Amino acid sequence: MVQFILRRLFNGLPLSYRARRRWEWSRSFPLPNYTEHTPTIDGMGPLDIFLPPNPATLGAAAQEAMPDVERALARLTQTDEVAGVQTYYRAARERFGRHWRYADLLTTLWAAGTLSPLRTYLEIGVRNGRSTAIVGAVSPTCAIYGFDLWTDEYDGVANPGPEFVREQLQAVSHTGDVELVQGDSRKAVPAFLRDHPQLYFDLITIDGDKSTLGWSSDLAAVLPRLKVGGILISDDIFLAPHLGRLWDEVIRHDSRYVTWEFAQGGVGVAAAIRMSDGPLLAPLH
Ligand SMILES: C[S@@+](CC[C@H](N)C(=O)[O-])C[C@H]1O[C@@H](n2cnc3c(N)ncnc32)[C@H](O)[C@@H]1O
């Protein structure tokens, strides 16, 4: 009875979950340490203008990308996760036809690769290479740098490891360089970036550790290496309030970025396009 009343009081969520959410929400977190002279995707001359996609364009392309993503997924090993996405897409199309509007991590990655030439891609949280392979399919020569713990199982799903990811990339005819680093991203990513001081990225996905400290540490590590004009994408950000808060504080309120978010069902996906080296401060008059 007491349990029942407490659950009603806390929106039906178990107390331990509520407490953990509140704890995650209130924790302090590291911020990115930006440096100057960040490279630009390309185009800073009079004939070669700087023209990254704006958020509305990226969002529109992400909502049109489902058929392309389906074709790419059909080339992968048909794991439960791949089959799950295909079933969802098919059911939505059958039920809602041309009215269906939808975006997720996969369609947003496809959109980013269609709208911008990708030379370098960094992904934290690779698992079986499903999202990595979407980038490999849309940009077959892009150099890919992936990070994951690759423990035997993640969230009840087998996590076979880097060799399986390489096979998925071959299946979509990706021919660019691939570097896959196993380890905790909080240490592995900063160490890797320290060893590669000249490496900057056209596209970055954060889809690994979803705790406040894990997610913000990943953001802090990679944001200074996102090229001006480059795109950062994060999955699941509407799954838990602490991720939304971090997104707002670290990215959406930073005038270096313009953002697009899709939170209408599913776990939510968010993208930020870096528009400048330093913050663009509005004049105060
Ligand atoms: C949601 S899955 C990634 C799914 C993948 N991006 C996709 O779309 O198919 C999250 C992955 O993050 C990895 N991960 C979680 N915590 C991590 C950490 N601290 N360091 C590195 N990888 C981590 C897990 O092993 C898991 O494979």
The ligand as a MOL file (V3000), in Angstrom:
LIG
                    3D

  0  0  0     0  0            999 V3000
M  V30 BEGIN CTAB
M  V30 COUNTS 27 29 0 0 0
M  V30 BEGIN ATOM
M  V30 1 C 22.9160 3.2400 -27.6270 0
M  V30 2 S 24.3410 2.2810 -27.9340 0 CHG=1
M  V30 3 C 24.9890 2.9620 -29.4040 0
M  V30 4 C 24.1140 2.6580 -30.5830 0
M  V30 5 C 24.6770 3.0590 -31.9280 0
M  V30 6 N 25.0890 4.4470 -31.9930 0
M  V30 7 C 23.6120 2.8110 -32.9620 0
M  V30 8 O 22.8820 3.7400 -33.3320 0
M  V30 9 O 23.4810 1.6680 -33.3700 0 CHG=-1
M  V30 10 C 25.4110 2.9270 -26.7220 0
M  V30 11 C 26.8270 2.3630 -26.7810 0
M  V30 12 O 27.6180 3.1840 -25.9120 0
M  V30 13 C 28.5930 2.3750 -25.3160 0
M  V30 14 N 29.0420 3.0280 -24.0950 0
M  V30 15 C 28.3330 3.2570 -22.9510 0
M  V30 16 N 29.1020 3.8550 -22.0360 0
M  V30 17 C 30.3240 4.0490 -22.6130 0
M  V30 18 C 31.5520 4.6090 -22.1800 0
M  V30 19 N 31.6870 5.1310 -20.9580 0
M  V30 20 N 32.5980 4.6100 -23.0370 0
M  V30 21 C 32.4800 4.0800 -24.2820 0
M  V30 22 N 31.3320 3.5240 -24.7470 0
M  V30 23 C 30.2770 3.5050 -23.9260 0
M  V30 24 C 27.9110 1.0330 -25.0720 0
M  V30 25 O 28.8590 0.0030 -24.9930 0
M  V30 26 C 26.9970 0.9210 -26.2830 0
M  V30 27 O 27.5740 0.1360 -27.2680 0
M  V30 END ATOM
M  V30 BEGIN BOND
M  V30 1 1 1 2
M  V30 2 1 2 3
M  V30 3 1 2 10
M  V30 4 1 3 4
M  V30 5 1 4 5
M  V30 6 1 5 6
M  V30 7 1 5 7
M  V30 8 2 7 8
M  V30 9 1 7 9
M  V30 10 1 10 11
M  V30 11 1 11 12
M  V30 12 1 11 26
M  V30 13 1 12 13
M  V30 14 1 13 14
M  V30 15 1 13 24
M  V30 16 1 14 15
M  V30 17 1 14 23
M  V30 18 2 15 16
M  V30 19 1 16 17
M  V30 20 1 17 18
M  V30 21 2 17 23
M  V30 22 1 18 19
M  V30 23 2 18 20
M  V30 24 1 20 21
M  V30 25 2 21 22
M  V30 26 1 22 23
M  V30 27 1 24 25
M  V30 28 1 24 26
M  V30 29 1 26 27
M  V30 END BOND
M  V30 END CTAB
M  END
